[in-house]
Amino acid sequence: MAKDWVGIGQEIAIAFAKNGCKKLFLADIGEPGLEKTKSLVQEISPDAKVILHKTDVSSDPSVQDMVNQCIQGFGRIDFACNNAGIAMSNVPSVEVSMETFDKVHNVNLKGVSSARSHGLFELGTLGAG
């Protein structure tokens, strides 16, 4: 279950806004965090265009949809920051269930790799990547 807060992603979005980025596509599984981040970005840069997209990075079709929606909204991808990640519960590793292990690795490894692959493909169409 997604929390109502975000961390590194929110700080990255704020840093982009502070440094003059006027177009941001923000994706996360937690919609309240996305809305809060958009609000903070627009406090810094009121004329910034911010598109939000609920995405489950552990699902390859969800990641492909995210990339497609970004292209639809902005016409291209110039930069991608894939920083999705979750932590295992604070228990000894021998007590972590395989379900939890799989969930963490599906987000932290598979999800970031999927976003990288789909995003780099789109960057490659621009002669970048």
Secondary structure by P-SEA (a helix, b strand, c coil): cccccccaaaaaaaaaaaacccbbbbbcccaaaaaaaaaaaaaaccccbbbbbbcccccaaaaaaaaaaaaaaccccccccccccccccccccccccaaaaaaaaacccaaaaaaaaaaaaaaaaaccc
